[in-house]
């Protein structure tokens, strides 16, 4: 199922093969739309390392109990030729311009985490600490 011009639902599925609940699909569609805006801006494919996670898969990999991935509201992404920090700058710029609804951005070694949380949190964090840039 195509969600946008360049993103298919299969890219957002839980890596353990669990079915995505119907109530999660709305969030996934919104996330895919934001990723499409980012892709159109950078003109390069975006690789989704992780998006929706079943609660079981999330627990197995050590994800937080209330992870936005479980709700279908988060994706961990990479772009060939972009460091996570460079991608962070692009996402932050598009968000500040009101072009995407991403409110959570986390910079990790090797990938960028984005999510659709309600409160703004454009931050740099590692696995245990947050560093706000507001």
Secondary structure, DSSP 4 states (H G I P E B T S, - for coil): -BSSSS-BGGGGS-TT-PPPPHHHHHHHHHHHHHHHHHHHHHTS--EEEE----HHHHHHTT--TT-TTTTT-EEEEEBTTB-HHHHHHHHHHHHHTTS----EEEEETTEEEEE--SS-EEEEE-SS-EEE--
